[in-house]
Amino acid sequence: MKNTLILFTVSSFLLVGCSQEKSYSVWVESSQDAELIHAAKERLTNAEIDFIIDDNGSVLVNEKDFDKAIFCCS
């Protein structure tokens, strides 16, 4: 019974952890200079930080990588 409970608990944590949606925050707004946006994309790519470009052209960084982005790109 104890092994079953442990297996269920571990499985639950794995399933919850794998199913979390990514959440992004603005890193560089589209109203900024085009060179700044280009440089931010290059630095984030080189640092292997997860980011996306939204429909307006803003650079958004995955919230879990936000601290990493601050250290590498500030």
C-alpha positions, 0 to 999 in steps of 0.5 A: 500500500505504501509503495502504491501511495508513493508511486501515485504521488510521484506520478501526480507531480510529474503529470502536473509539472509536465502540463503547465502552460508557459507564461510570458512577460514583456521584456522589450516593448515594440515601441522601443528602437528596432536595434534594441529589439534586435539586440535583445533577440540575439542575446536571448537566443545566444543565452538559450532563453525561451522567448516569443515575439507577440503580434505587436512586435514586443519581445516576451520572455518565459516567466521561469527564465525572467531572472536568467534574462535579467542576468544575461541581457541587462 
